[in-house]
Amino acid sequence: METNRIIREDFPLLMSAKDLQKVGVTKTMAYQLLNREDIPVVCIGGRKFVNRDKFFQWLDSQTLASAQSEKA
């Protein structure tokens, strides 16, 4: 049984900083991510959230870009 596998659908549609930490980033990095301009953030009552699907699309694009730059 794979206990460390991230299943995207297990995360809420709007992910908070705490949810981002469950993906494996630190608390500081989670807040830095929520303040980036290239990540689509939703503000609700002074709190910031990121759409789960858009976050993972962004993360996938970062992974692909990193892999491509390593090959160059």
RALIN-V267215 format. One line per field, one symbol per residue. phi: phi as a letter, one per 20 degrees, with the letter a starting at -180 (. if undefined). psi: psi as a letter, one per 30 degrees, with the letter a starting at -180 (. if undefined). burial: b if it has 24 or more other ideal C-beta (glycine too) atoms within 12 Angstrom, else e. A space follows every 50 residues. Layout:
# RALIN-V267215
phi->???
psi->???
burial->???
This chain:
# RALIN-V267215
phi->.eeefedgffefgdeefffffffpeffffgffffdfeedfdddclnddcc fgffffffffffffffffffff
psi->kjfgkkjeffllejkaeeeeeffglleeeeeeefgkfgkjkkkjhflklk keeeeeeeeeeeeeeeeefef.
burial->eeeeeeeeeebeebbbbebbeebeeeeeebeebbeeeebebeeeeeebbb ebeebbebbeeeeeeeeeeeee
